[in-house]
């Protein structure tokens, strides 16, 4: 799944968020959008796992706004 995550609490420690997500999905990709407040996440996890990882990284659910992006998967990788 791909997500855009707006965090109302600054500063954003991208490495800390990445580490929390990698505990669930070692191939998770996290980066900071140009505006400096939104994270872009690509990871194989459930929404509740995402919120749990964000909370462990210091961004509790009440300070987070998540937008799940539509899949861009064409399906050819898995047959």
Secondary structure, 3 states (H helix, E strand, C coil): CEEEEEECCCCCCHHHHHHHHHCCCCCCEEEECCCCCEEEEECCCCHHHHHHHHHHCCCCHHHEEEEEECCCCCCCCCC
